[in-house]
Amino acid sequence: MKSFLKEFKEFISKGDVMSMAVGIIIGGAFTAIITSIVNDLIGPIIGMICGGIDFSGLAIQVGDASLMVGNFIQAVINFLITALVLFCILKTFNKAKEKMDALKKKEEEKAVEEAPAADIVLLTEIRDLLKNQK
């Protein structure tokens, strides 16, 4: 039992688990943003384009039971809209990240190119000082 608890303690204290926990919490908060974009911005625009069609009231009667097919259709539509919005946000984020990485790489390459020139000047000065000491 002690080894199990020790293994669990090691597992839970690893950075991967903590990173995953932070990701889940941030994901929960991000869900509210995506939901608002879909429900408050994209949804009404699509509603205007489609003439305000709402499938949630569509049902099939089977005896005394009501199959709420419309709710399922509406859920699928909401999922697709949410996935599209999330895809666009991530695509934009990744594009910006690529540009930032390329800019950072350029700056690093420029610094590497400039560094040898400064090193050469310094080495030349050291050489000249050593020559003068003899």
Contacts in CASP RR format, 6 or more apart in sequence:
PFRMAT RR
TARGET T0000
AUTHOR 0000-0000-0000
METHOD contacts of the structure
MODEL  1
MKSFLKEFKEFISKGDVMSMAVGIIIGGAFTAIITSIVNDLIGPIIGMIC
GGIDFSGLAIQVGDASLMVGNFIQAVINFLITALVLFCILKTFNKAKEKM
DALKKKEEEKAVEEAPAADIVLLTEIRDLLKNQK
11 17 0 8 1.000
34 82 0 8 1.000
34 85 0 8 1.000
34 86 0 8 1.000
34 89 0 8 1.000
35 82 0 8 1.000
37 85 0 8 1.000
38 78 0 8 1.000
38 81 0 8 1.000
38 82 0 8 1.000
38 85 0 8 1.000
42 81 0 8 1.000
42 85 0 8 1.000
43 81 0 8 1.000
46 81 0 8 1.000
47 53 0 8 1.000
54 74 0 8 1.000
55 69 0 8 1.000
55 70 0 8 1.000
55 71 0 8 1.000
55 73 0 8 1.000
55 74 0 8 1.000
55 77 0 8 1.000
56 68 0 8 1.000
56 70 0 8 1.000
56 71 0 8 1.000
56 74 0 8 1.000
57 68 0 8 1.000
57 70 0 8 1.000
57 71 0 8 1.000
58 68 0 8 1.000
58 69 0 8 1.000
58 70 0 8 1.000
58 73 0 8 1.000
59 66 0 8 1.000
59 67 0 8 1.000
59 68 0 8 1.000
59 69 0 8 1.000
59 70 0 8 1.000
60 66 0 8 1.000
60 67 0 8 1.000
60 69 0 8 1.000
61 67 0 8 1.000
END
